[in-house]
Amino acid sequence: MVLAELGGQIASALQKMSNVTIIDEKALNECLKEITRALLHSDVSFPLVREMQNNIKKIVNLEELAAGHNKRRIIELGYL
């Protein structure tokens, strides 16, 4: 897979996530699944992909955020 194609698939996964109104565990997991598939298809090592998933889940701790928090507010807080 060409690097541009990988970037496109990752961008597509992030775009789909940004289109949902409420970012919950289901939306986060779906986004991570798409990114994982793209990376594994591009021959990125499985341990590295698993580490990436774990790091993202630690950073985006949905339990710390209010359940079903509005994504626009999360994005605003993330850019401040």
PARO-425614 format. One record per residue: residue number from 1; residue in three letters; x, y, z of N, C-alpha, C in turn. Coordinates in nm, 3 decimals, decimal comma, padded with zeros to 5 digits. Last residue first. Layout:
<atoms>
   i  aa    n.c1    n.c2    n.c3   ca.c1   ca.c2   ca.c3    c.c1    c.c2    c.c3
 NUM ALA       X       Y       Z       X       Y       Z       X       Y       Z
...
</atoms>
This chain:
<atoms>
   i  aa    n.c1    n.c2    n.c3   ca.c1   ca.c2   ca.c3    c.c1    c.c2    c.c3
  80 LEU -00,762  02,393  02,289 -00,725  02,506  02,374 -00,589  02,492  02,431
  79 TYR -00,833  02,167  02,158 -00,758  02,267  02,082 -00,718  02,386  02,165
  78 GLY -00,981  02,016  02,337 -00,857  01,962  02,283 -00,771  02,064  02,211
  77 LEU -01,209  02,167  02,376 -01,115  02,153  02,486 -00,980  02,102  02,437
  76 GLU -01,326  02,131  02,121 -01,290  02,265  02,169 -01,187  02,256  02,281
  75 ILE -01,370  01,855  02,128 -01,279  01,911  02,029 -01,235  02,051  02,072
  74 ILE -01,559  01,843  02,333 -01,433  01,771  02,347 -01,329  01,830  02,252
  73 ARG -01,765  01,991  02,217 -01,702  02,040  02,340 -01,567  01,973  02,361
  72 ARG -01,832  01,826  02,007 -01,785  01,962  01,979 -01,714  02,020  02,100
  71 LYS -01,927  01,593  02,124 -01,796  01,593  02,060 -01,744  01,733  02,033
  70 ASN -02,070  01,580  02,443 -02,083  01,633  02,308 -01,945  01,647  02,244
  69 HIS -02,046  01,276  02,621 -02,016  01,417  02,611 -02,021  01,462  02,465
  68 GLY -02,104  01,019  02,705 -02,183  01,077  02,596 -02,160  01,226  02,579
  67 ALA -01,997  01,080  03,029 -02,048  00,980  02,936 -02,134  01,048  02,830
  66 ALA -01,734  01,310  03,064 -01,874  01,278  03,094 -01,924  01,180  02,988
  65 LEU -01,412  01,159  03,087 -01,505  01,254  03,027 -01,646  01,216  03,067
  64 GLU -01,307  00,938  03,204 -01,283  01,068  03,267 -01,376  01,175  03,213
  63 GLU -01,383  00,743  03,025 -01,440  00,738  03,159 -01,419  00,869  03,234
  62 LEU -01,231  00,786  02,801 -01,372  00,823  02,795 -01,438  00,820  02,933
  61 ASN -00,933  00,894  02,748 -00,999  00,819  02,854 -01,144  00,864  02,862
  60 VAL -00,722  00,911  02,539 -00,864  00,943  02,523 -00,941  00,858  02,624
  59 ILE -00,486  00,796  02,641 -00,496  00,941  02,621 -00,641  00,984  02,615
  58 LYS -00,544  00,524  02,641 -00,501  00,590  02,765 -00,520  00,740  02,756
  57 LYS -00,606  00,479  02,374 -00,710  00,457  02,474 -00,674  00,518  02,609
  56 ILE -00,355  00,532  02,262 -00,468  00,618  02,229 -00,578  00,603  02,333
  55 ASN -00,207  00,319  02,370 -00,171  00,458  02,400 -00,286  00,554  02,372
  54 ASN -00,336  00,098  02,255 -00,334  00,115  02,400 -00,302  00,258  02,439
  53 GLN -00,280  00,145  01,982 -00,418  00,139  02,031 -00,424  00,164  02,181
  52 MET  00,002  00,128  01,984 -00,065  00,252  01,943 -00,208  00,257  01,995
  51 GLU  00,033 -00,140  02,056  00,084 -00,035  02,145  00,019  00,099  02,113
  50 ARG -00,075 -00,259  01,826 -00,139 -00,281  01,957 -00,095 -00,174  02,057
  49 VAL  00,116 -00,177  01,639 -00,023 -00,134  01,624 -00,098 -00,149  01,757
  48 LEU  00,341 -00,311  01,737  00,342 -00,165  01,728  00,200 -00,110  01,717
  47 PRO  00,265 -00,581  01,710  00,293 -00,524  01,843  00,293 -00,371  01,843
  46 PHE  00,231 -00,596  01,421  00,118 -00,607  01,511  00,147 -00,550  01,650
  45 SER  00,397 -00,367  01,202  00,400 -00,482  01,292  00,284 -00,478  01,392
  44 VAL  00,255 -00,286  00,893  00,305 -00,235  01,020  00,295 -00,350  01,119
  43 ASP  00,152 -00,352  00,640  00,263 -00,429  00,696  00,330 -00,365  00,817
  42 SER -00,078 -00,237  00,565  00,045 -00,172  00,518  00,170 -00,235  00,579
  41 HIS -00,262 -00,376  00,706 -00,260 -00,398  00,561 -00,134 -00,338  00,499
  40 LEU -00,219 -00,256  00,951 -00,180 -00,396  00,932 -00,173 -00,432  00,784
  39 LEU -00,326  00,001  00,895 -00,185 -00,016  00,932 -00,138 -00,159  00,911
  38 ALA -00,595 -00,058  00,837 -00,510  00,010  00,737 -00,362 -00,011  00,769
  37 ARG -00,680 -00,176  01,077 -00,684 -00,251  00,951 -00,591 -00,190  00,847
  36 THR -00,644  00,045  01,251 -00,568 -00,078  01,270 -00,564 -00,160  01,142
  35 ILE -00,836  00,221  01,154 -00,695  00,260  01,149 -00,607  00,136  01,162
  34 GLU -01,066  00,071  01,211 -01,035  00,110  01,073 -00,888  00,147  01,058
  33 LYS -01,046  00,050  01,491 -01,048 -00,070  01,407 -01,010 -00,037  01,263
  32 LEU -01,064  00,318  01,573 -00,939  00,244  01,594 -00,933  00,117  01,509
  31 CYS -01,333  00,365  01,503 -01,225  00,443  01,441 -01,091  00,369  01,454
  30 GLU -01,458  00,186  01,677 -01,476  00,173  01,532 -01,365  00,247  01,457
  29 ASN -01,382  00,289  01,927 -01,338  00,156  01,885 -01,351  00,136  01,735
  28 LEU -01,515  00,539  01,923 -01,369  00,532  01,934 -01,318  00,398  01,886
  27 ALA -01,782  00,455  01,911 -01,726  00,538  01,803 -01,574  00,533  01,805
  26 LYS -01,800  00,309  02,154 -01,829  00,245  02,026 -01,767  00,323  01,911
  25 GLU -01,751  00,502  02,349 -01,657  00,393  02,331 -01,676  00,323  02,197
  24 ASP -01,844  00,812  02,188 -01,849  00,716  02,297 -01,751  00,604  02,265
  23 ILE -01,927  01,115  02,089 -01,811  01,027  02,087 -01,820  00,939  02,212
  22 ILE -02,207  01,207  01,913 -02,157  01,172  02,045 -02,039  01,077  02,030
  21 THR -02,225  01,249  01,636 -02,259  01,355  01,730 -02,200  01,330  01,867
  20 VAL -01,985  01,177  01,383 -02,080  01,131  01,484 -02,104  01,244  01,584
  19 ASN -01,788  01,286  01,226 -01,926  01,304  01,182 -02,029  01,255  01,284
  18 SER -01,547  01,210  01,326 -01,586  01,350  01,348 -01,731  01,376  01,306
  17 MET -01,536  00,950  01,234 -01,552  00,974  01,377 -01,597  01,117  01,404
  16 LYS -01,495  00,997  00,964 -01,617  00,928  01,006 -01,642  00,952  01,155
  15 GLN -01,242  01,116  00,981 -01,356  01,194  00,932 -01,488  01,130  00,974
  14 LEU -01,086  00,901  01,064 -01,101  01,017  01,153 -01,220  01,104  01,111
  13 ALA -01,108  00,740  00,837 -01,154  00,690  00,967 -01,177  00,805  01,064
  12 SER -00,987  00,908  00,646 -01,127  00,868  00,631 -01,185  00,819  00,764
  11 ALA -00,726  00,917  00,738 -00,805  01,040  00,735 -00,954  01,009  00,724
  10 ILE -00,659  00,651  00,693 -00,659  00,703  00,829 -00,742  00,830  00,836
   9 GLN -00,678  00,644  00,413 -00,762  00,556  00,494 -00,770  00,604  00,638
   8 GLY -00,484  00,833  00,342 -00,624  00,853  00,305 -00,718  00,768  00,388
   7 GLY -00,250  00,712  00,434 -00,293  00,841  00,490 -00,440  00,869  00,461
   6 LEU -00,250  00,493  00,260 -00,260  00,473  00,404 -00,308  00,600  00,473
   5 GLU -00,214  00,629  00,019 -00,335  00,549  00,038 -00,358  00,523  00,188
   4 ALA  00,039  00,738  00,058 -00,075  00,827  00,038 -00,207  00,754  00,060
   3 LEU  00,198  00,506  00,070  00,183  00,591  00,188  00,063  00,685  00,175
   2 VAL  00,055  00,216 -00,080  00,130  00,340 -00,091  00,100  00,427  00,031
   1 MET  00,085 -00,118  00,000  00,000  00,000  00,000  00,089  00,124  00,000
</atoms>
